[in-house]
Amino acid sequence: MLPVSSGRENQILKLITDELTNRDVSCILSINELTVENHIHHVYSKLGIPNRAQAVSQAFQLRIIML
């Protein structure tokens, strides 16, 4: 099981690894940009990290995202 439990959180994590902005993610998923930010903060909390760059790094290390 992935450390980021919500399906939406995993989806957003995968999108931010593609270097998409919060606005881009909100448009793709048809959700509010603030909702994207909330999901990202939940991801940070669950992974114990402070920022987007480390979220991307962790996604690859944990094999949430594959090259």
TORGUVEX-355401 format. One record per atom (N, C-alpha, C): residue in three letters; x, y, z. Coordinates in Angstrom, 3 decimals. Atoms other than C-alpha are relative to their C-alpha. Layout:
BEGIN
  resn         u         v         w
   ALA         X         Y         Z
...
***
This chain:
BEGIN
  resn         u         v         w
   MET     0.844    -1.185     0.000
   MET     0.000     0.000     0.000
   MET     0.887     1.245     0.000
   LEU    -0.762    -1.232     0.085
   LEU     1.216     3.481    -0.786
   LEU    -0.131     0.799     1.290
   PRO     0.073    -0.800    -1.214
   PRO     2.043     5.815     2.093
   PRO    -0.986     1.155    -0.109
   VAL     0.992    -1.043     0.201
   VAL    -0.282     8.393     0.568
   VAL    -1.297    -0.734    -0.292
   SER     1.132     0.911     0.075
   SER    -3.595     6.693     1.195
   SER    -1.128     0.430    -0.913
   SER     1.106    -0.469     0.815
   SER    -6.099     8.855    -0.651
   SER     0.317    -0.163    -1.482
   GLY    -0.184     0.128     1.442
   GLY    -6.543     8.039    -4.313
   GLY     0.253     1.341    -0.654
   ARG    -0.167    -1.347     0.557
   ARG    -6.821    11.751    -5.060
   ARG     1.389     0.534     0.341
   GLU    -1.343    -0.453    -0.380
   GLU    -3.605    12.468    -3.124
   GLU     1.049    -0.664    -0.879
   ASN    -0.935     0.694     0.892
   ASN    -1.768     9.830    -5.147
   ASN    -0.052     0.585    -1.401
   GLN     0.174    -0.566     1.326
   GLN    -3.204    11.267    -8.345
   GLN     0.694     1.358    -0.099
   ILE    -0.620    -1.332    -0.012
   ILE    -2.075    14.777    -7.423
   ILE     1.515    -0.119     0.107
   LEU    -1.444     0.206    -0.115
   LEU     1.374    13.537    -6.380
   LEU     0.589    -0.384    -1.350
   LYS    -0.482     0.389     1.325
   LYS     1.785    11.887    -9.765
   LYS     0.019     1.188    -0.954
   LEU     0.043    -1.167     0.887
   LEU     0.758    15.090   -11.526
   LEU     1.082     1.017     0.341
   ILE    -1.038    -0.990    -0.327
   ILE     3.160    17.299    -9.570
   ILE     1.390    -0.514    -0.337
   THR    -1.302     0.505     0.448
   THR     6.021    14.972   -10.471
   THR     0.238     0.328    -1.470
   ASP    -0.117    -0.444     1.395
   ASP     5.312    16.064   -14.052
   ASP     0.224     1.506    -0.095
   GLU    -0.294    -1.429    -0.088
   GLU     6.160    19.616   -12.904
   GLU    -1.196     0.884    -0.335
   LEU     1.193    -0.801     0.212
   LEU     2.569    20.803   -13.179
   LEU    -0.225     0.916     1.199
   THR     0.332    -0.929    -1.078
   THR     1.488    23.822   -11.159
   THR    -1.312    -0.433     0.648
   ASN     1.274     0.281    -0.652
   ASN    -1.389    23.704    -8.702
   ASN    -1.160     0.377    -0.913
   ARG     1.053    -0.426     0.932
   ARG    -3.455    25.601   -11.253
   ARG    -0.192    -1.033    -1.109
   ASP     0.086     1.031     1.041
   ASP    -2.618    23.030   -13.950
   ASP    -0.727    -1.240     0.524
   VAL     0.615     1.189    -0.612
   VAL    -3.571    20.182   -11.623
   VAL    -1.489     0.229     0.210
   SER     1.419    -0.278    -0.247
   SER    -6.837    21.872   -10.679
   SER    -0.799    -0.033    -1.303
   CYS     0.687     0.040     1.290
   CYS    -7.751    22.285   -14.352
   CYS    -0.145    -1.429    -0.513
   ILE     0.035     1.389     0.472
   ILE    -6.880    18.687   -15.229
   ILE    -1.032    -0.813     0.776
   LEU     0.887     0.787    -0.845
   LEU    -8.855    17.274   -12.294
   LEU    -1.369     0.647     0.211
   SER     1.251    -0.752    -0.152
   SER   -11.650    19.864   -12.463
   SER    -0.375     0.187     1.469
   ILE     0.232    -0.317    -1.407
   ILE   -11.252    20.791    -8.816
   ILE     0.597     1.366     0.292
   ASN    -0.463    -1.315    -0.400
   ASN   -10.587    24.053    -7.009
   ASN     1.491    -0.037     0.323
   GLU    -1.435    -0.086    -0.267
   GLU    -6.958    25.171    -6.733
   GLU     0.296    -0.122     1.501
   LEU    -0.189     0.139    -1.452
   LEU    -7.338    25.442    -2.932
   LEU    -0.120    -1.449     0.442
   THR     0.136     1.427    -0.299
   THR    -8.445    21.808    -2.858
   THR     1.293    -0.725    -0.351
   VAL    -1.294     0.581     0.389
   VAL    -5.255    20.881    -4.709
   VAL     1.030     0.293     1.082
   GLU    -0.952    -0.373    -1.049
   GLU    -3.215    22.800    -2.123
   GLU    -0.225    -0.811     1.271
   ASN     0.298     0.796    -1.192
   ASN    -4.996    20.990     0.717
   ASN     0.493    -1.436    -0.157
   HIS    -0.474     1.367     0.243
   HIS    -4.286    17.595    -0.846
   HIS     1.525    -0.062     0.057
   ILE    -1.465    -0.014    -0.011
   ILE    -0.626    18.543    -1.357
   ILE     0.526     0.098     1.432
   HIS    -0.432    -0.109    -1.398
   HIS    -0.295    19.576     2.286
   HIS    -0.216    -1.309     0.757
   HIS     0.219     1.318    -0.617
   HIS    -1.790    16.232     3.338
   HIS     1.101    -0.972    -0.423
   VAL    -1.090     0.842     0.500
   VAL     0.791    14.475     1.140
   VAL     1.282     0.314     0.760
   TYR    -1.208    -0.400    -0.727
   TYR     3.595    16.481     2.763
   TYR    -0.026    -0.564     1.417
   SER     0.142     0.465    -1.375
   SER     2.304    15.582     6.199
   SER     0.191    -1.511     0.095
   LYS    -0.089     1.462    -0.029
   LYS     1.942    11.874     5.438
   LYS     1.401    -0.500    -0.309
   LEU    -1.358     0.406     0.358
   LEU     5.408    11.668     3.894
   LEU     1.047     0.604     0.933
   GLY    -0.925    -0.642    -0.934
   GLY     6.963    13.850     6.612
   GLY     1.008     0.894    -0.698
   ILE    -0.885    -0.848     0.794
   ILE     8.391    16.337     4.141
   ILE    -0.538     1.429    -0.036
   PRO     0.440    -1.397    -0.041
   PRO     8.286    20.143     3.837
   PRO    -0.339     0.650    -1.338
   ASN     0.183    -0.728     1.258
   ASN     8.117    20.875     0.105
   ASN    -0.205    -0.917    -1.198
   ARG     0.330     0.685     1.250
   ARG     7.240    19.906    -3.454
   ARG     1.181    -0.822    -0.548
   ALA    -1.177     0.710     0.520
   ALA    10.796    18.938    -4.469
   ALA     0.218    -1.308     0.748
   GLN    -0.175     1.220    -0.775
   GLN    11.048    16.448    -1.639
   GLN    -1.156    -0.972    -0.229
   ALA     1.142     0.868     0.316
   ALA     7.567    15.124    -2.464
   ALA     0.288    -0.799    -1.269
   VAL    -0.348     0.669     1.249
   VAL     8.758    14.336    -5.977
   VAL     1.091    -1.039     0.246
   SER    -1.084     0.928    -0.321
   SER    11.948    12.744    -4.645
   SER    -0.530    -1.234     0.722
   GLN     0.588     1.116    -0.759
   GLN    10.000    10.610    -2.169
   GLN    -0.869    -0.882    -0.895
   ALA     0.864     0.768     0.906
   ALA     7.533     9.566    -4.886
   ALA     0.822    -0.996    -0.813
   PHE    -0.867     0.905     0.748
   PHE    10.390     8.093    -6.899
   PHE     0.653    -1.028     0.917
   GLN    -0.649     0.921    -0.933
   GLN    12.181     6.573    -3.883
   GLN    -0.952    -1.088     0.484
   LEU     0.989     0.951    -0.493
   LEU     8.994     4.900    -2.676
   LEU    -0.687    -0.766    -1.130
   ARG     0.544     0.636     1.189
   ARG     8.206     3.779    -6.211
   ARG    -1.497     0.250    -0.197
   ILE     1.356    -0.447     0.279
   ILE     4.918     5.652    -6.218
   ILE    -0.050     0.407    -1.473
   ILE    -0.165    -0.435     1.380
   ILE     6.160     7.050    -9.528
   ILE     1.193    -0.749    -0.568
   MET    -1.091     0.714     0.649
   MET     8.283     5.039   -11.950
   MET     0.445     0.785    -1.233
   LEU    -0.519    -0.653     1.217
   LEU    10.530     6.404   -14.712
   LEU    -0.444    -0.746    -1.224
***
